[in-house]
Amino acid sequence: MTTFDEDIKPQRGINALDATGDLLRALVAVGQPLTLRDLAAAAGMPPAKAFAHLVSLVKVGLLARDDAGLFHAGRLSRELGLIALQRLSPIRDAESEIVALAASTSMTVAAAALGPLGPTVIRLEESARPQHVSLRVGTAMSLVNTAIGRVYAAHLPADMLASLMERDHIRLAGSAADAGLDAAYRARLDGIRERGLDTAHGAPVPGIHALAAPVFDHTGSVCLVIALIGSSGGFDSAADGPLARALLAATRRLSWRFGLMEANDRAT
């Protein structure tokens, strides 16, 4: 099915609106109100040219200008943003990234969301290569012994993590309640937050490796964890290797799509 975006690619746009878009993108990239001069510089255009565009943007409500002369998001921008947020569906909107990631890496890709039983696989794109992975849609993942679970654990509030840990024994490769939250485990979670991902080497499934990374929504909360899964023989689990880079690029694009502003300049 052809999308609207695909329909308009070959067509000519309006150059003036393209320049207006440059101003809006510059303001979004900076992430704070700007003066005319600073906003024009960020958009790479002369202040006199920028001013004419900004007058129109303020007039229609896409931007507003405060008493200090700073331009910021206007009422129409906020209303459009709310509409966009209401339409977000993480797994639906992540579908194309999941499929593309599986195709480009030749690995199985799993996506997990936080459900009543903890981190739960809600999408699985199988690799073309045969793999013996005991993972299915609906599988709840251990917060202690799986990469997907540990990535979630690294970004959960302390009280929620403690509560979920009490039921870890019911999940795939789960542990007893007193097996987690020790110093070594907390250090592992610190490392995940620092690196942006976690690895699993032959555990919980012997011979199977995994890399997992978080996707954040506009509030900075984890809405999905995406994992690459493959046989140990052909799996580069290095945190700076090609698989890790591909995974992080995909999760950052998704985070930006879901409204995380700080992911904007890293989404490629």
N, C-alpha and C positions, 0 to 999 in steps of 0.2 A: 504494500500500500504506500502510495506517495504521500509524504507529509507536506505541510505548508512550507516549512523551511526549504525542502527540496524544490518545491515549485518556484520559489522566488530567487534561487541562486543564479539562474542565467539572466534574470531581468535587471534592468537598470534601476538604481535607487535614486534618491534625491540627495545631491551632494551636501546641501545645507543641513539636512537631517543627519547625515553621517558625521558632520562636524559637531552637531549638537550632541550626538551620541558619544563623541570623544570627551566632551566635558563631563557628561554623566559618569562615564567609565573612570575618568580621572578622579572624580569625587569619591566614587566607591573604593578605588584603589587606596586612596589616602585614609579613608575611614573616619574623617572628622570635618567639621565645617571649615571652609576656606574663604579667604578674601578673593576679590576679582583677580588681582594680580597673581596670587599663588595658584588659583584654579586654572587661569589661562596658561601659566607656565607648566603646570602639571599636564595639561592637555596639548602642549606644544603649539600654541597659537598666540597671536598678538592680543593684548588686553582689549583693544578697540573692537576686534572681531568677536572675541568671546563675549563682550558686554551685550551685543545685539542678541546673541543666542540666549544669554542668561535672562534678559528681559522677557523673552517669550516663554522660557521655562518657568519663570516665576508667575507669569500671567496665567498659564494653564494649570499651575499647581504642582508641577513636577519638582520644582525647587521653591524654597522660601529664603528670604533674606532677613536677618535679625537687625536689631538696632546698632550693632557693632559693624554691620556691613558684611557679615559672614554668610555665605551661601550653604544651605543644608537641605536635606530631603523635605519636600513639601507634602501637603495632605494627599495629593493624588498618588505620589510615590508610595506613601505608607499604605494607602488603600490597595494599590496594585500588589505591594509586597504581601499583605495579609491574604489576598486572593491566591497568590502563588503558594504561600505556606499551607493554606487550607487544602490545596490540590496535591500536596506532596504525598507520595506513597513510596516509602523507601525501597521496597522490594521491586515494585513495578518500575520505578525510575532507575533502579540499579541493573535491571535486566540486560540492557545492551552492553554495559561495562562487564558484567559477568560473562556473557557469551564471548565478547571480544577478548577478554583476558584468557579464557580457556583456549581459544583458538590461537592466540599469539604465543602462549607459553607451552601448549600441548600438555597442560596439567589439568587435573580435576579442580574445579572451583566450588567452594562451599560458602554460603552466606548464612549467617546466624543472627537472630534477633533475640531480645530478652523476653522470654515468656514466663508463664506461671511456675515452670519447673527450672528456670534459669536459662542460660544461653542455649537456644534451640535452633537446629538447622532448618531453614525455611526454603532454601533453594540449593540445588546441587546440579552443576553442569559437569557431566562425566567427561573424562579424558578419552581420546580415541585409543590411547594405550591401555591394555588390560591392567587393572590394578585391583588388588584384594583389599578393599577398604570397607570396614564394617561401619559404614556411615550411611544414614538414610534421612530423608526429610522427616522431621519430627524427633530426631535424636537430640536429647539434652546432653550438653557437654560439661564435663567436670571443670570446676573453677580452679582446680589444683593441678590436674594432670593432662590437660589439653591446651594447645596454643590458643584456640578460640576462647576457651574459658578464661585463661589467664589474661588475655587482652581485655576482655570484659571486666574482670576483677580489678585490673589496673586503673580503670576509669569509673568505678562505681563509688558512691559515697560510702564511708566506713560502716555506717549502721546497716545499709542495705547489703553490703558484702558480708558482714557478720551474720545477718539473718539468712542469706542464701547459703552460706557455708554450712549451716546446720543440716542441710538436705543434700550435700554433695554426694553422699554415698549412693543416691538413687540414680545418678547420672552416669553416662559413659565414662569408664575409667575413674569413677568417683572414689573419694577418700572419706574416712571417718571425720566427724566434725572437728576433732582435735588435731587433724593432720595438717591443717592449713593455718595461715595467719601467724606462723612463727617468723623469726628474724630472717631466715633464708628466703622464705616465701615473699616477705615484704620487700626484700632487696631485689628479688626477681621482678616484682611489680614496678619498682622504681626504675629498673633497667628498661622495661617495656615502655614506660612513659618517656624515657629519655631517647630511645631508639625509634619509637613509633611503630614497633612490631615485635612479634615473638616467634620463636622457632620451636619445633618439636622434632626430635631425632629418634625415629624408631619407637616412639611411644606416643600413645598407648598401643599402636599397632606395629609390631616388629616389621622392619623393612620399609616402612612408610614414613616419609618426612613431611613437614608442613611449615608454612609461613603464614602468619595471620596478622592483620592490621585493622584498626578501627575506622569507621566512617562516622563523622559527627554531624549533628543537625545544627540549626541556627542558634540554639542555646548553648552549644558546646558539649552536649550530652551524646554519648554513643548511641546511635540508632541501628547500626549494623556492624558486624565483624566479617570481613572477607578473608578467606584462607585459600592458599594454593596448596594442593596435596599431590604428592607423587612418590614413585618408588625411589628408594635411596640411591640406587645406582645411577640415575640420571637427574638427580635433584640437587641444584646449587642452593644451599641454605644460608649462604653468607649474607650478612645484613646489608652489605653493599654490593651484592651480586646482581646479575641481570633480572633474576626472578623477583628479588626484593624490590628492585627499582620499578619494575613493571607493576607490582602490587601496590606500592606506595603511590605511584602516579595515578592509578585507578581510584584508590580510596580518597586521595586528595581532590581529584576531579569531582567525585561524588559528594564529598564534604562541602565543596564550593557550591555545587548544585543545590544542596540542601540548606544553604544559607550561612555556612561558616565563613565569615569574611576573611579571616587570616589565611585561609587555604587558597585565596584567589590568586596570589602571585606565584604559588607553587603548583597550581593545577595546569598540567601541560597535556 
